[in-house]
Amino acid sequence: MAVGASFFQDDEILGKAYDSRIVGRLLRFVRPHWKLLVGALASLLLITATDLLGPAITAYAINTYIVPLGATNQALSIAARENGVLLLALIYLGALVLGFVLRYVQIYLSAVIGQRVMYDMRAQIFTHLQRQSLTFFDHNPVGRLMTRITNDVDALNDLFTSGAVQLIGNFVTLGGIMIVMLVVNWKLALITFAVIPPLVWAVSFFQNAMRANFREVRSRIARINANLAEAIAGIQIIQIFNRQEQSFRSLDGLNRDYTNAQKRSLFFFALFFPVVTVFSSVATALVIWFGGGSIVQSALDLGTLVLFIQYVNRFFVPIQDLADKYIVLQTAMASSERIFGVLDSPIAVDDPPQPLKLPTPVQGKVAFQDVWFAYNEGDWVLKGLSFAIQPGESVAVVGATGAGKTSLIGLLSRFYDVQQGAVLVDDINVRDLSQQDLRRHIGAVLQDPFIFSGTVASNIRLHDDTITDARVRQAAEYVNAAHFIEQLPGQYDHEVNERGAGLSVGQKQLLAFARAIAFNPEILLILDEATSSVDTETEALIQDALGKLMRGRTSIIIAHRLSTIRNVDRIIVLHKGRIVEEGRHEDLLAQRGYYYRLYELQYAA
């Protein structure tokens, strides 16, 4: 478990809290929705204006109608003052209502932008992943990719809905308050701004502390995820060997580390807000001290003092909010960096600019011409391999583990590209074909066929609407799958759980055969012994289905159980990436060579 934890910890390395390069790339996803962004920013500016208007109305009401100082104001009647106060109160109420509406519009538009950007980004990531070769997936665990397309994209939603726009709003509000203060009374404004330098230092200190703690929290939650993934995937082994207590202790230690890291995070959050409140109180006290003295000296009116007190209170609210927005921004930057890391991964196996087309009808001829292939540079799996399979011919490939058998299937389907040589289908290099066109004519049956969540019918047709219900039933009947399907509740509409839970290995194999028949490929690939791990009766059904499936198709069987390939047209024996023998079953046994030794190892008893 330590290996998985270390891997996931390394995966959580964070970059800068703000990276202009990443922000520029994020803006490309926002650009198609620029009208919504303009609406959100315009709403934000109007919200700031309504927020600034309230204290100004209060100050005007105090100076004009409540505590009049000038001779003109003293001449106003009580009724005129009451009417003036009422009018200003209604204006204030109107500003509040307008602010409410604008906030709704701004929040709604920001949320829509976030959802649309998330939709576009998920679609682009998934499209990019579907274009990747198997080499990419060999080096990128499923858990990591799932995190990119879910958690990391969700972090960007927080950036757009409650991060970026609100952060801009905070700075606009701060700037607006400072400008109004300077215009109304620059001396009182400078007195208020005296607390800003120590406040900036405090904010910077807490940001650095929270950044380090944030890295710690992310690292520990990644370790917990890795531990849980391994424990759940290996629950059968844990229970068989009675390792529940040890497994719990492992998770409990990680859980305690995570809890302690969260406590330290809460310490900084809990301390930050009182510190800002202290600075706010100090600024208010300075305003009251200096402003009160000015009122006594008749150098300042009461309304202006009230205005400054209200603005001081509002001035520190955005600063308190900056701590939360900083975490949102930092999370988004880290998530964006990882997302763009996936999107920037090169496509190892790509279609040519102008792909050729397979001839119609496809014959199914397959040829390997001097093929050299390695998963890792220099570590050759296939070494100068050459052979040809005629249309409709059935060929079995056998050999010890690591001989390169399964690699043939990956190269023919173009999951990988050869380093040297060529793989041909109907005399056309597979590199000159589009992958979609090539794979449309290839079917595969795996040792552990993948069953998707859905119905039996959807697993056979794989959501291909061109495959009718009648064709699904015909395929199932043809490969002996209809017998068990018709005994299921709902039959072809029976809901199948994830990975075919509830179905036996043999039943899943028969579904895979039905799937292959439904798509009617000209070239059939049987991988890694499709008839293994089943009972005798089911194996008989599978063998019968296999014979029907291979009839009239170019068939390549990768087998370990040599008893299943006696009746193929030809057997190719691989050893360390080279062909060492080739022929029919009886002829190869008569040669008493490598195939004979493989056969004896299995059946000597």
C-alpha positions as a printed Julia matrix, in Angstrom:
605×3 Matrix{Float64}:
   0.0     0.0     0.0
   2.91    2.28    0.56
   3.72    2.16   -3.13
   0.28    3.37   -4.13
   0.34    6.07   -1.48
   3.69    7.36   -2.66
   2.5     7.41   -6.25
  -0.61    9.42   -5.48
   1.35   11.77   -3.25
   3.72   12.53   -6.1
   0.7    13.14   -8.29
  -0.44   16.0    -6.04
   2.58   18.27   -6.5
   1.35   21.86   -6.74
   2.55   24.66   -8.95
   2.17   28.39   -8.43
  -0.8    29.92   -6.65
  -1.27   32.02   -9.79
   0.12   31.12  -13.2
  -0.64   33.54  -16.04
   0.09   30.84  -18.63
  -2.53   28.52  -17.15
  -5.02   31.38  -16.76
  -4.52   32.19  -20.46
  -5.38   28.61  -21.39
  -8.43   28.63  -19.13
  -9.66   31.78  -20.83
  -9.77   29.85  -24.12
 -12.5    27.7   -22.63
 -14.32   30.82  -21.41
 -14.05   32.67  -24.73
 -17.03   30.93  -26.4
 -19.16   32.14  -23.5
 -17.88   35.73  -23.48
 -21.37   37.23  -23.57
 -22.24   35.55  -20.29
 -18.92   36.7   -18.82
 -19.59   40.3   -19.86
 -23.02   40.08  -18.24
 -21.54   38.7   -15.0
 -18.84   41.4   -14.86
 -21.34   44.17  -15.66
 -23.6    42.9   -12.88
 -20.59   42.86  -10.57
 -19.76   46.5   -11.28
 -23.37   47.55  -10.68
 -23.4    45.54   -7.42
 -20.32   47.45   -6.28
 -22.04   50.74   -7.15
 -25.15   49.84   -5.14
 -22.98   48.77   -2.2
 -21.16   52.1    -2.26
 -24.42   54.02   -2.61
 -25.87   52.97    0.76
 -23.4    54.78    3.07
 -23.52   57.86    0.81
 -27.32   58.01    1.13
 -27.02   57.63    4.9
 -24.48   60.47    5.13
 -26.62   62.75    2.96
 -29.71   62.03    5.06
 -27.85   62.83    8.29
 -26.32   66.05    7.02
 -29.36   67.33    5.15
 -32.4    66.28    7.12
 -31.41   64.76   10.48
 -28.61   67.03   11.81
 -28.79   70.16    9.61
 -26.0    72.66   10.2
 -26.41   75.31    7.53
 -28.92   78.18    7.64
 -30.68   76.86    4.56
 -31.17   73.42    6.08
 -32.34   74.91    9.39
 -35.09   76.7     7.47
 -36.6    73.33    6.39
 -39.81   72.42    8.12
 -40.18   69.25   10.14
 -42.53   67.86    7.47
 -39.98   68.59    4.75
 -37.28   66.81    6.74
 -39.51   63.8     7.35
 -40.41   63.63    3.67
 -36.74   63.95    2.73
 -35.75   61.13    5.08
 -38.6    58.97    3.72
 -37.54   59.61    0.13
 -33.92   58.7     0.89
 -35.06   55.61    2.78
 -37.05   54.51   -0.29
 -34.03   55.17   -2.5
 -31.91   53.11   -0.09
 -34.49   50.31   -0.2
 -34.54   50.47   -4.01
 -30.74   50.17   -4.04
 -30.96   47.08   -1.82
 -33.6    45.49   -4.08
 -31.55   46.32   -7.16
 -28.45   44.83   -5.47
 -30.44   41.66   -4.7
 -31.5    41.27   -8.34
 -28.0    42.0    -9.62
 -26.46   39.47   -7.24
 -28.9    36.83   -8.46
 -28.0    37.62  -12.08
 -24.27   37.62  -11.35
 -24.35   34.34   -9.4
 -26.57   32.66  -12.0
 -24.41   33.78  -14.95
 -21.21   32.73  -13.15
 -22.71   29.3   -12.42
 -23.79   28.87  -16.06
 -20.29   29.8   -17.24
 -18.79   27.31  -14.82
 -21.09   24.5   -15.95
 -20.48   25.18  -19.64
 -16.72   25.34  -19.18
 -16.84   22.07  -17.21
 -18.92   20.46  -19.97
 -16.51   21.6   -22.69
 -13.46   20.57  -20.68
 -14.8    17.11  -19.78
 -15.77   16.54  -23.42
 -12.3    17.6   -24.62
 -10.5    15.45  -22.03
 -12.61   12.38  -22.8
 -12.21   12.87  -26.56
  -8.46   13.18  -26.09
  -8.35   10.03  -23.95
 -10.31    8.06  -26.54
  -7.68    8.96  -29.14
  -4.81    7.73  -26.99
  -3.07    4.45  -27.67
  -2.81    1.7   -25.08
   0.74    2.87  -24.34
  -0.74    5.95  -22.67
  -3.03    3.85  -20.48
  -0.17    1.52  -19.62
   1.56    4.47  -17.94
  -1.48    6.3   -16.51
  -3.61    4.48  -13.92
  -7.37    4.67  -14.27
  -7.69    6.35  -10.86
  -5.5     9.24  -11.96
  -7.45    9.8   -15.17
 -10.78    9.6   -13.32
  -9.54   12.26  -10.91
  -8.65   14.53  -13.83
 -12.06   14.32  -15.46
 -14.06   14.58  -12.22
 -12.39   16.16   -9.17
 -10.03   18.45  -11.04
 -12.73   19.71  -13.38
 -15.05   20.28  -10.4
 -12.33   22.44   -8.83
 -12.56   24.71  -11.88
 -16.3    25.02  -11.33
 -15.54   26.51   -7.9
 -13.14   28.93   -9.58
 -15.77   30.27  -11.98
 -18.8    30.22   -9.68
 -17.31   31.51   -6.44
 -13.67   32.25   -7.13
 -12.57   34.36  -10.07
 -15.6    36.63  -10.43
 -15.92   37.11   -6.68
 -12.19   37.8    -6.45
 -12.55   40.51   -9.09
 -15.55   41.85   -7.19
 -13.52   42.04   -3.99
 -10.8    44.09   -5.63
 -13.35   46.34   -7.37
 -15.11   46.91   -4.04
 -11.83   47.7    -2.29
 -10.8    50.09   -5.04
 -14.2    51.79   -5.1
 -14.23   52.31   -1.32
 -10.71   53.73   -1.34
 -11.52   56.16   -4.17
 -14.72   57.4    -2.49
 -12.9    57.85    0.82
 -10.15   59.9    -0.81
 -12.69   62.07   -2.65
 -14.86   62.71    0.42
 -12.04   63.38    2.91
  -8.49   62.51    2.01
  -7.11   63.15    5.5
  -9.56   60.75    7.13
  -8.89   58.3     4.3
  -5.14   58.33    4.94
  -5.79   57.77    8.65
  -7.88   54.72    7.7
  -5.23   53.42    5.29
  -2.59   53.49    8.01
  -3.53   49.91    8.96
  -3.02   48.59    5.41
   0.79   47.91    5.52
   0.66   45.67    8.62
  -2.55   44.11    7.28
  -0.85   43.23    3.97
   2.0    41.6     5.89
  -0.48   39.57    7.97
  -2.43   38.46    4.89
   0.81   37.43    3.16
   1.91   35.46    6.23
  -1.38   33.57    6.43
  -1.41   32.89    2.69
   2.05   31.28    2.85
   1.08   29.26    5.92
  -2.2    28.12    4.35
  -0.45   27.25    1.09
   2.0    24.93    2.88
  -0.83   23.42    4.9
  -2.99   23.06    1.79
  -0.23   21.03    0.12
  -0.08   18.83    3.22
  -3.85   18.24    3.24
  -3.95   17.39   -0.47
  -1.05   14.97   -0.06
  -2.75   13.13    2.79
  -6.15   12.84    1.14
  -4.37   11.42   -1.92
  -2.77    8.77    0.31
  -6.16    7.88    1.77
  -7.65    7.54   -1.72
  -4.81    5.26   -2.81
  -5.14    3.13    0.32
  -8.92    2.83   -0.04
  -8.66    1.94   -3.72
  -6.23   -0.89   -3.0
  -8.17   -2.13    0.02
 -11.51   -2.25   -1.8
 -10.04   -3.81   -4.96
  -8.23   -6.43   -2.89
 -10.97   -7.05   -0.33
 -11.13  -10.76   -1.22
  -7.44  -11.28   -0.45
  -7.73   -9.21    2.74
 -10.61  -11.37    3.97
  -9.09  -14.69    2.93
  -5.87  -13.96    4.84
  -7.68  -12.25    7.76
  -5.84   -8.97    7.29
  -8.82   -6.76    8.16
  -7.24   -5.45   11.35
  -3.92   -4.67    9.66
  -5.73   -3.01    6.77
  -7.72   -0.9     9.23
  -4.58    0.14   11.1
  -2.98    1.23    7.84
  -5.97    3.38    6.92
  -6.36    4.61   10.49
  -2.8     5.98   10.49
  -3.4     7.83    7.22
  -6.75    9.07    8.51
  -5.12   10.48   11.65
  -2.48   12.27    9.59
  -5.2    13.79    7.42
  -7.24   14.84   10.48
  -4.2    16.51   12.06
  -3.44   18.35    8.83
  -7.04   19.56    8.68
  -6.81   20.74   12.3
  -3.75   22.82   11.44
  -5.66   24.23    8.48
  -8.58   25.15   10.76
  -6.11   26.83   13.14
  -4.98   29.24   10.43
  -8.54   29.89    9.25
  -9.75   30.45   12.79
  -6.87   32.84   13.51
  -7.04   34.78   10.25
 -10.56   36.18   10.66
 -10.04   37.53   14.24
  -6.78   39.17   13.08
  -8.59   40.96   10.26
 -11.33   41.92   12.72
  -8.7    43.47   15.0
  -7.35   45.57   12.12
 -10.92   46.57   11.26
 -11.55   47.65   14.87
  -8.28   49.61   14.96
  -9.21   51.41   11.72
 -12.67   52.18   13.09
 -11.16   53.52   16.32
  -8.78   55.75   14.34
 -11.68   57.09   12.28
 -13.75   57.82   15.39
 -10.78   59.45   17.14
  -9.71   61.68   14.26
 -13.21   62.28   12.9
 -14.71   62.94   16.31
 -12.04   65.53   17.02
 -12.74   67.16   13.65
 -16.48   67.34   14.44
 -15.71   69.01   17.79
 -13.61   71.55   15.89
 -16.46   71.94   13.33
 -14.09   70.74   10.58
 -16.18   67.66    9.76
 -19.87   66.86    9.68
 -21.47   63.88   11.39
 -22.71   62.36    8.14
 -19.18   62.07    6.75
 -18.0    60.35    9.94
 -20.85   57.83    9.73
 -20.04   57.3     6.05
 -16.4    56.51    6.89
 -17.35   54.13    9.69
 -19.64   52.2     7.35
 -17.0    52.12    4.6
 -14.34   50.9     7.04
 -16.6    47.99    8.03
 -17.21   47.14    4.37
 -13.53   47.6     3.5
 -12.42   44.59    5.55
 -15.15   42.18    4.42
 -13.49   41.53    1.0
 -10.13   41.13    2.73
 -11.57   38.41    4.96
 -13.04   36.75    1.87
  -9.65   36.76    0.13
  -8.42   33.88    2.3
 -11.15   31.56    1.06
 -10.76   32.74   -2.54
  -7.0    32.19   -2.32
  -7.56   28.51   -1.54
 -10.08   28.25   -4.4
  -7.61   29.91   -6.78
  -4.73   27.69   -5.65
  -6.83   24.53   -6.0
  -7.93   25.59   -9.47
  -4.36   26.33  -10.57
  -3.17   22.92   -9.35
  -6.12   21.14  -10.99
  -5.68   23.1   -14.25
  -2.02   22.18  -14.39
  -2.87   18.49  -14.11
  -5.73   18.75  -16.63
  -3.55   20.46  -19.21
  -0.89   17.84  -18.52
  -3.35   15.23  -19.79
  -4.51   17.37  -22.73
  -0.89   18.03  -23.72
   0.03   14.34  -23.76
   0.92   13.45  -27.36
  -1.16   11.04  -29.43
   1.23    8.13  -29.97
  -1.0     6.36  -32.52
  -2.83    8.79  -34.79
  -4.65    8.58  -38.11
  -2.84    9.72  -41.27
  -3.95   13.08  -42.76
  -5.51   11.31  -45.75
  -6.3     7.71  -44.74
  -6.84    4.99  -47.31
  -9.99    2.86  -47.43
 -10.16   -0.9   -47.19
 -11.52   -2.5   -50.36
 -15.17   -3.54  -50.49
 -15.83   -6.26  -49.61
 -13.02   -6.78  -47.1
 -11.32  -10.13  -47.65
  -9.56  -10.4   -44.28
  -6.03  -11.17  -45.42
  -3.46  -10.42  -42.69
   0.32  -10.16  -43.09
   3.23   -9.29  -40.78
   6.33   -8.22  -42.69
   9.64   -8.12  -40.79
   7.94   -6.66  -37.7
  10.08   -5.4   -34.82
   8.21   -4.17  -31.76
   9.05   -3.12  -28.19
   6.89   -1.65  -25.44
  10.01   -0.08  -23.95
  12.81    1.16  -26.18
  15.4    -1.5   -26.82
  13.47   -4.29  -25.08
  12.27   -6.11  -28.21
   9.16   -8.26  -27.86
   8.91   -9.18  -31.55
  12.06   -9.57  -33.64
  11.76   -9.56  -37.42
   8.44  -11.43  -37.42
   6.98  -12.36  -40.83
   3.95  -14.48  -41.71
   0.72  -14.24  -43.7
  -2.83  -15.43  -43.01
  -5.14  -15.98  -45.96
  -8.8   -14.87  -45.96
 -10.94  -17.27  -43.96
  -7.95  -19.13  -42.52
  -7.85  -19.99  -38.82
  -4.45  -19.65  -37.16
  -3.47  -20.28  -33.54
  -0.45  -18.6   -31.97
   1.14  -20.43  -29.05
   4.25  -20.02  -26.95
   5.49  -19.48  -23.44
   4.56  -16.41  -21.44
   6.39  -13.38  -22.82
   6.85  -14.89  -26.28
   4.95  -11.98  -27.87
   1.61  -13.63  -28.66
  -0.75  -10.94  -27.36
   1.4    -8.23  -28.95
   0.29   -9.5   -32.37
  -3.29   -8.62  -31.53
  -2.35   -5.15  -30.28
  -0.42   -4.42  -33.47
  -3.1    -5.78  -35.82
  -5.77   -3.67  -34.09
  -3.28   -0.77  -34.08
  -3.4    -0.23  -30.35
   0.36    0.13  -30.8
   2.57    0.94  -33.79
   5.53   -1.17  -34.86
   9.02    0.32  -34.67
  10.11   -1.48  -37.84
   8.34   -3.45  -40.54
   4.64   -3.36  -41.41
   1.32   -4.97  -40.54
  -1.0    -5.35  -43.54
  -4.72   -5.99  -43.91
  -5.77   -6.82  -47.47
  -2.28   -5.66  -48.58
  -2.75   -2.17  -47.03
  -0.51   -1.0   -44.2
  -2.68   -0.47  -41.11
  -0.84    2.85  -40.55
  -2.4     4.12  -43.79
  -5.94    3.37  -42.57
  -8.09    5.27  -40.12
  -8.34    3.39  -36.84
 -12.13    3.48  -37.0
 -12.21    1.93  -40.47
  -9.69   -0.75  -39.48
 -11.41   -1.76  -36.24
 -14.84   -1.84  -37.89
 -13.73   -5.1   -39.52
 -12.06   -6.66  -36.46
 -13.83   -8.45  -33.62
 -12.32   -9.66  -30.37
 -13.21  -12.1   -27.6
 -11.14  -11.72  -24.44
 -10.38  -14.15  -21.66
 -12.18  -11.78  -19.25
 -14.74  -10.06  -21.49
 -15.74   -6.63  -20.26
 -19.43   -6.3   -19.44
 -20.85   -2.78  -19.15
 -23.6    -1.59  -16.84
 -26.89   -1.71  -18.75
 -28.99   -4.47  -20.27
 -28.03   -7.75  -21.9
 -29.1    -6.35  -25.27
 -27.06   -3.14  -24.85
 -23.98   -5.24  -24.06
 -24.41   -7.2   -27.27
 -25.07   -4.22  -29.56
 -22.87   -1.77  -27.59
 -25.41    1.0   -28.25
 -25.09    0.59  -32.03
 -28.58    1.5   -33.26
 -27.97   -0.24  -36.59
 -28.02   -3.6   -34.77
 -31.71   -4.45  -34.43
 -33.36   -6.45  -31.64
 -33.89   -9.3   -34.06
 -30.19   -9.33  -34.93
 -29.29   -9.32  -31.22
 -31.51  -12.37  -30.64
 -30.15  -14.16  -33.72
 -26.57  -13.59  -32.55
 -27.37  -14.89  -29.05
 -29.11  -17.98  -30.43
 -26.28  -18.66  -32.88
 -23.61  -18.81  -30.16
 -25.74  -20.7   -27.58
 -26.23  -17.65  -25.32
 -30.01  -17.46  -25.75
 -30.58  -20.4   -23.39
 -29.29  -18.63  -20.27
 -30.48  -15.16  -21.38
 -34.1   -16.33  -21.66
 -33.93  -17.63  -18.1
 -32.97  -14.19  -16.74
 -35.67  -11.83  -15.36
 -36.49   -9.53  -18.25
 -34.43  -11.69  -20.64
 -32.68   -9.33  -23.1
 -33.81   -6.31  -21.06
 -32.3    -7.77  -17.89
 -30.21   -5.18  -16.06
 -26.55   -6.18  -15.85
 -24.42   -4.84  -13.01
 -20.97   -3.32  -13.35
 -18.43   -5.71  -14.94
 -21.15   -8.36  -15.23
 -21.5    -9.04  -11.5
 -24.0   -11.88  -11.08
 -23.05  -13.56  -14.36
 -20.73  -16.54  -14.5
 -17.47  -16.49  -16.46
 -19.02  -18.74  -19.1
 -22.1   -16.55  -19.46
 -19.95  -13.49  -19.95
 -17.94  -15.36  -22.58
 -21.11  -16.31  -24.46
 -22.22  -12.66  -24.38
 -18.84  -11.72  -25.85
 -19.34  -14.25  -28.65
 -22.83  -12.86  -29.32
 -21.36   -9.36  -29.43
 -18.76  -10.46  -31.99
 -21.4   -12.16  -34.17
 -23.69   -9.11  -34.01
 -20.94   -6.86  -35.42
 -20.06   -9.5   -38.05
 -16.31   -8.75  -38.45
 -14.22  -10.22  -41.26
 -11.25  -10.73  -38.89
 -11.74  -12.39  -35.51
  -9.3   -12.27  -32.61
  -9.62  -14.74  -29.73
  -7.38  -13.6   -26.88
  -5.75  -15.54  -24.07
  -7.85  -18.64  -23.97
 -11.51  -17.66  -24.05
 -12.57  -21.1   -22.75
 -10.58  -21.05  -19.51
 -12.14  -21.15  -16.03
 -15.49  -22.65  -17.07
 -17.24  -25.93  -16.36
 -17.31  -28.79  -18.85
 -20.87  -28.18  -20.04
 -20.28  -24.46  -20.6
 -16.96  -25.19  -22.31
 -18.79  -27.44  -24.76
 -21.22  -24.6   -25.53
 -18.32  -22.18  -25.95
 -16.4   -24.53  -28.2
 -19.47  -24.97  -30.39
 -19.97  -21.18  -30.47
 -16.3   -20.69  -31.26
 -16.53  -23.05  -34.22
 -19.56  -21.16  -35.57
 -17.9   -17.81  -34.99
 -14.73  -18.77  -36.88
 -16.61  -20.17  -39.86
 -15.79  -18.1   -42.95
 -13.69  -15.57  -41.0
  -9.99  -14.94  -40.74
  -9.37  -16.08  -37.17
  -6.35  -15.62  -34.92
  -6.43  -17.51  -31.62
  -4.0   -16.8   -28.81
  -4.08  -19.92  -26.66
  -2.41  -21.48  -23.66
  -4.58  -24.62  -23.55
  -3.31  -26.48  -26.6
  -6.27  -28.89  -26.61
  -8.55  -26.13  -27.91
  -6.59  -25.48  -31.13
  -6.26  -28.96  -32.64
  -8.65  -28.22  -35.47
  -7.27  -24.87  -36.68
  -5.76  -24.64  -40.13
  -2.31  -23.69  -38.88
  -0.39  -23.22  -35.63
   2.4   -20.65  -35.25
   4.82  -21.28  -32.39
   6.57  -18.2   -30.98
   9.65  -18.19  -28.79
  11.25  -14.94  -27.6
   9.61  -12.9   -30.34
  10.48  -15.19  -33.26
   8.66  -17.97  -35.11
  10.34  -21.26  -34.28
   7.77  -23.69  -35.73
   4.71  -23.6   -37.95
   2.22  -26.24  -39.11
  -0.79  -28.35  -38.12
  -1.19  -29.92  -34.7
  -0.32  -33.49  -35.72
   2.63  -32.4   -37.87
   4.12  -30.29  -35.07
   3.81  -33.15  -32.6
   5.53  -35.44  -35.07
   8.48  -33.02  -35.29
   8.99  -33.46  -31.51
  10.28  -29.89  -31.28
   9.27  -26.84  -29.23
   5.51  -27.35  -29.7
   5.88  -31.0   -28.67
   7.63  -29.95  -25.45
   4.86  -27.41  -24.7
   2.26  -30.11  -25.27
   4.07  -32.58  -23.03
   4.37  -30.01  -20.23
   0.57  -29.73  -20.2
  -0.36  -33.36  -20.7
   2.55  -35.42  -19.44
   0.51  -36.47  -16.42
